[in-house]
Amino acid sequence: MKNALLALCALGLFVPVMAEDYKLPKKDPVFTVEIPEEWTVTHSGETIDAFSGDEAIQLWLTVDDAATLDDSVEVAMDYLVESGVEIDADSQEDNKGEINDMEISGLSWDATDEDGACRVALSFIQIGGEKVVTLLYWGSREAEKKHGKDLETILKSMQSLADAEEEEAHSRQPKARIPDSMGDRRRRLSRSMGRNSGE
């Protein structure tokens, strides 16, 4: 799987499921996504944390800009460490694509958790100018297949809420990019995993 998120966008076999609409942030939203009703969702206002009904897949989303993106990456990486996820640093893949006319890029890795082999992806969706949605995906390949329709519904529902005037203003601003420290954080994550496993 090059990237669970981008691969699902290319399937072309979209069958919608019953889903509820969520906006980020709750105040002055700039992004919307639909999540299946069977999923468990915690919407804090600034973030969305969603689990499939069997908790086999987790998605975490937040809206960032150039000033906050680095912190969100650190939060995501620290969360994986605290959750006991062991990432295979050598498996890293760089991914680029498009979702609903929005550019998406990021990194993905093979990993293991308490249930066995899994896949982790940290993606960044450009929604206008410096605004970007940071998306953490965590789940096994088997769960990805099982919940393929749900994941496709989520991905195909993602939309920027910026209006035409805002988009024009954003287009003159530099786009947020993957932080330069991403590689350092990946290496720190790997070192932390080694300490946790007693290596």
Legacy VTK file of the C-alpha trace (Angstrom):
# vtk DataFile Version 3.0
C-alpha trace
ASCII
DATASET POLYDATA
POINTS 199 float
0.000 0.000 0.000
1.675 3.181 -1.154
-0.637 5.233 1.023
-3.975 4.080 2.375
-5.508 7.487 1.816
-4.332 8.111 -1.733
-4.909 4.531 -2.844
-8.552 4.626 -1.788
-9.119 7.827 -3.744
-8.082 6.008 -6.899
-10.447 3.062 -6.516
-13.284 4.676 -8.417
-15.872 2.364 -6.834
-17.564 4.783 -4.478
-20.630 3.497 -2.602
-21.764 6.089 -0.034
-22.633 5.077 3.517
-24.694 6.890 6.132
-22.460 9.579 7.594
-22.522 12.697 9.753
-20.933 16.011 8.796
-18.192 17.531 10.950
-16.504 20.915 10.546
-13.068 22.142 11.601
-12.700 24.189 13.607
-16.189 24.445 15.089
-15.847 28.230 15.220
-15.321 29.819 11.804
-14.873 26.438 10.050
-12.631 26.133 7.005
-12.926 22.385 6.384
-15.666 19.760 6.429
-15.657 15.958 6.450
-18.309 13.256 6.745
-17.690 10.298 9.072
-19.866 7.144 9.102
-22.465 6.988 11.835
-21.082 3.674 13.097
-17.765 5.308 13.958
-16.981 6.782 17.365
-16.105 10.471 17.007
-14.733 12.970 19.503
-14.940 16.524 18.177
-13.178 18.896 20.554
-13.713 21.956 18.393
-10.128 22.104 17.158
-9.628 18.401 16.412
-11.545 15.330 15.271
-10.619 11.915 16.661
-12.483 9.072 14.935
-12.437 5.293 15.432
-14.092 2.659 13.277
-16.805 0.690 15.082
-14.367 -2.108 15.917
-11.602 0.392 16.798
-9.352 -1.166 14.157
-8.761 2.161 12.388
-8.164 5.592 13.846
-8.172 8.983 12.147
-7.092 12.228 13.795
-7.574 15.574 12.049
-6.803 19.183 12.890
-6.476 22.441 10.943
-3.055 24.062 10.985
-1.129 26.924 9.446
2.572 27.573 9.088
2.783 28.601 12.745
1.087 25.524 14.248
1.908 22.703 11.810
5.167 21.722 13.495
3.439 21.390 16.868
0.705 19.169 15.404
3.306 16.865 13.886
4.943 16.570 17.297
1.591 15.818 18.966
0.878 13.082 16.396
4.318 11.498 16.764
4.194 11.624 20.565
0.748 10.031 20.488
2.093 7.098 18.464
4.956 6.621 20.910
2.599 6.700 23.896
0.293 4.205 22.144
3.093 1.682 21.700
3.342 1.930 17.917
6.709 0.766 16.570
7.516 2.309 13.205
9.860 0.745 10.669
11.834 3.861 9.725
13.283 2.158 6.638
9.785 1.663 5.201
9.068 5.394 4.897
7.336 6.457 1.689
6.709 9.997 0.466
3.249 10.444 -1.003
1.584 13.117 -3.114
-1.817 13.296 -4.757
-5.130 15.139 -4.839
-8.462 14.888 -3.028
-11.399 16.909 -4.325
-9.087 19.462 -6.002
-7.020 19.774 -2.815
-3.354 18.802 -2.808
-2.390 16.095 -0.326
1.130 15.063 0.610
2.739 13.240 3.460
4.627 10.243 4.756
3.641 6.658 5.510
5.315 3.732 7.253
4.905 0.054 8.034
4.540 -0.383 11.773
3.473 -2.738 14.546
1.201 -2.183 17.515
-0.196 -4.443 20.226
-2.406 -6.180 17.644
0.371 -6.826 15.123
1.299 -5.322 11.749
-0.272 -1.996 10.845
0.195 1.044 8.635
0.662 4.637 9.765
0.283 7.677 7.520
0.708 11.354 8.354
-0.804 13.482 5.598
-1.237 17.183 4.932
-4.187 18.476 2.899
-3.836 21.968 1.418
-7.145 23.820 1.877
-5.986 27.310 0.888
-2.872 29.389 1.368
-1.238 28.633 4.695
-4.171 26.526 5.882
-3.612 22.776 5.943
-5.440 19.835 7.478
-3.090 17.492 9.310
-4.407 13.925 9.142
-3.042 10.943 11.067
-4.122 7.479 9.893
-3.446 4.298 11.871
-4.765 0.834 11.038
-3.949 -2.657 9.790
-4.105 -3.675 6.130
-6.924 -6.076 6.974
-8.895 -3.302 8.661
-8.278 -1.048 5.668
-9.909 -3.624 3.389
-12.766 -4.262 5.825
-13.564 -0.561 6.182
-12.721 0.425 2.617
-16.177 1.875 1.888
-16.132 3.904 5.086
-12.674 5.287 4.373
-13.644 6.182 0.833
-16.763 7.968 2.091
-14.598 9.993 4.486
-12.039 10.907 1.843
-14.497 11.830 -0.881
-16.466 14.038 1.529
-13.499 16.230 2.450
-14.011 19.815 1.325
-12.478 23.220 1.899
-15.051 25.792 3.053
-13.042 28.776 1.887
-15.060 30.970 -0.487
-13.769 32.317 -3.796
-12.611 35.631 -2.292
-10.712 33.846 0.478
-9.161 31.445 -2.024
-7.901 34.359 -4.106
-6.337 35.948 -1.032
-4.857 32.616 0.058
-3.383 32.019 -3.378
-1.044 34.973 -2.836
0.264 33.482 0.417
2.933 30.769 0.695
1.604 27.267 1.161
2.255 25.406 4.372
4.782 22.640 3.860
5.805 19.489 5.685
8.062 20.741 8.489
11.804 20.410 7.894
11.994 18.711 11.290
9.777 15.852 10.117
12.758 13.603 9.480
14.203 14.412 12.895
10.919 13.566 14.567
10.694 10.274 12.648
14.184 9.345 13.869
13.275 10.382 17.411
10.162 8.227 17.181
12.245 5.237 16.091
14.723 5.772 18.941
11.857 6.047 21.437
10.398 2.798 20.132
13.746 1.097 20.623
13.878 2.218 24.243
10.279 1.121 24.834
10.986 -2.374 23.479
14.137 -2.684 25.590
16.632 -2.547 22.702
LINES 1 200
199 0 1 2 3 4 5 6 7 8 9 10 11 12 13 14 15 16 17 18 19 20 21 22 23 24 25 26 27 28 29 30 31 32 33 34 35 36 37 38 39 40 41 42 43 44 45 46 47 48 49 50 51 52 53 54 55 56 57 58 59 60 61 62 63 64 65 66 67 68 69 70 71 72 73 74 75 76 77 78 79 80 81 82 83 84 85 86 87 88 89 90 91 92 93 94 95 96 97 98 99 100 101 102 103 104 105 106 107 108 109 110 111 112 113 114 115 116 117 118 119 120 121 122 123 124 125 126 127 128 129 130 131 132 133 134 135 136 137 138 139 140 141 142 143 144 145 146 147 148 149 150 151 152 153 154 155 156 157 158 159 160 161 162 163 164 165 166 167 168 169 170 171 172 173 174 175 176 177 178 179 180 181 182 183 184 185 186 187 188 189 190 191 192 193 194 195 196 197 198
